[in-house]
Amino acid sequence: MQDTKILREKYKAHRVAGLVPMAAARAAGYKDPHAAAKRIRQETDLEHQVAETVKEMTQEAYYTRDKVMEITGEAINLAQLSGDAGSMIRGVQEINKMQGYYAPEQKQVLLDHRHEIRRSQIQELPEAELLKRLGKPEAFIDAAFEVLKTDE
């Protein structure tokens, strides 16, 4: 009975460390790891205990965004008191990263098919009509053309 208890504690420790059930049973010293892992799952609540332990450990190591901002703010204040401008700037940079000020600016452009239709209508207009609609005088080029002979 004592050996079983020790093996199960070892199994639990290996599961908490991240091993899968069969690998944890093998590392704990069970002779038949597959059968042992299956038996532990069916006959005990060790897997539930493992999940609870991992959850508690995760919550202990968990920093919220607000907590990190608070700690960074305190570090900036300490750097200011000690006159360490470099540390102050690094602290502010971290806050800027967390608040997303260094992220590239995103623009959203909405394209409407009506703009494409209107553009094609304008392109198809004769130049005289387009100038008339714009309120501009018609463009005239007053020129005389002459064909030049080339020395060929």
PyMOL commands that set and color helices and strands:
alter all, ss='L'
color gray80, all
select helices_A, chain A and resi 2-16+21-28+33-43+46-60+65-82+85-99+113-124+127-134
alter helices_A, ss='H'
color red, helices_A
deselect
rebuild
show_as cartoon
